[in-house]
Amino acid sequence: MRLGISIGIGWGALALVALIGPIAWQQYAGATSPEVTAIKSHPIPTTATVVEPVIDGFGGDPALTYRYSVSGRTYDGFDLGNEKTGDVLAMKPGDPVSIVYAATIPRVSCLVGSTDCPNDVYDPAIPAFAFWAILVAGSFVGAIVVGAVLIARVLRRRRLTT
């Protein structure tokens, strides 16, 4: 009975981490990163040129690398596609795409409508990876604990019957 309650509490804690972790990470990054502060407080809209549509990681999300200029200086950017960009994999090199960049740090940019801006500061894969790593490790530890408890019960019963 106590083991079942402990396992339930453990799974509840994992679910809480999975739900709150990404939000907490975004809040932390927003409070500590000058790049996030710069682009959130003074975003400048402009048009960039698509360099290449890509898939972000193995089995990942559609994304774009793009190039834009600010005051004669050229910058490269990368971000995941979103509802406002449409199907980024259908875009061709040289196509225009709407972005925003930080007025005070022009090298910081993202696609218009991005949910993880700037992409290199907040990576949504970090909380997902942490969740699955904790889940797998917790499953192994849980299996070891349950196995140890079952073995202890069997040994205790044998000792009582002899």
N, C-alpha and C positions, 0 to 999 in steps of 0.2 A: 504494500500500500504506500509506504513512504517513498519507495523507489519510483512508483508511478507519479507521485506528486512532484518529486524532484525532476523527473524527465519532463513533465508538463511545464514546470517553471523554466527549465532550460530552453525548451522550444519557444516558450513565450518570450524569453529574453532575446533569442535569435530573431524572432519576428519583429520585435521592437527595434533592434539594431538595423534590420533590413529596411524598416519604414522610416526611421528617424535619421539613420546614418547619412544618406545623401543630402538631406536638408541641412543637417548640422555641418557637413563638410562645406556646402555652399556658403553658409553663414560665416564659417571660420575663414574661408578663402576671401570672402568679401570684406571681412573686417581687417585682415592682415595683409592683403595683397594691394600694392599701389596700382598694379595694372587693372584689377577689377574696379577699384575706386575710380580710376581715371576714365574708363570707358562707360561706367554707369553714371558718372556725374556730368561728363561733357562729350557725348557721342556726336560725331560729325558724319552725316550720311554722304556717301559718294558712290560712284560706279567703278567697279574693278573689272579686270579682264580675266576670264577663265584660263588657267594654265593647263589644268588636267582634272577631269573627274576621276575619282578613285573610290575604292572600297576601303574603309578604315578598319584595318586588321582582318584577320582570318574570319570570314563569315560576318564581317562587321557591317556598319552602316554606310550608305552612300555619302560621299564627301567631295569637297572641291579644294583644289589648290588654286589660288588666284593671285593676281598682281595688281597693285595700285600705286599711284604717285601722290605725294603730298609735298608741296613747295619744291618741286624739282627732284625730290628724292624718291626712289622706287623701293617698295616693300612687297614682300611675299606674305600671304596668309593662307590659313587652312582652317576649314570648319566643316561640320556635318550639315547635310541638307536638312531642310525643315519645310513646314507647310507653305511658308512664304516664298521659298526658292523653287518649289515644285520638284520635278524629277531631275536632280542634278546629273544623273548618269546620262541623260539625253543631251546635255550641254556639250558643246564642242570647244576646243581651244580657240580663244579669241572672242567668244561670246561675252556680252556684258552681264554682270551680276551685281546686285545691290548689296553694299556692305556699310558698316559703320566703323569708324576708327576713333581712338581717343584723342581729343584735341591736344592734351598735354604730353601724350606718349604715342605719336602716330604709328609706331610699329605694332601697336596693339589694335587688333581688328577682329571682326567676326561678320558672318553673313547677317543680313537683316532678318530678324525673327529667331535668332539663335537662342537656345535655352541654356547653353553652357559657355557663355561669353566672358572672357576669352577662353578658347578651347584648350590652350596649353596650361591654364591655371587650374580650372576645374575639369576633371576628367570623370564623366559618369561611370566609367568602367572601374574606377578605384573602389567605390562602395560595393559594386556588384561582385568584384573579385574578392573583397574582404568578406562579404556575406557568404559566398560559396566556400571559401577557405574555412571559415568558422563552422559552417554547416558540415563539411566533410570531416574536419578534425573532431567536432562534437559528436558526430556519428560514431567515429572510431572509439573515442573515449567512452561514449555511452555503451557501445557493444562490449568493451572490456569490463566496464563496471557491472553490467547485467550478467555477463559471463562469470565474473568473480562471485557475485551474489548467488547465482545458481549453483556453482561449485561448492561454495560454503554451505548452502542448505543441504546438498546431497551428502557432504562429509558429516555434517551435524546429525542428520538422520541416521547414517550408518553407525556413528558413534553411540547414539541413543539406543539402537537396536542390538548392539553387541554387548 
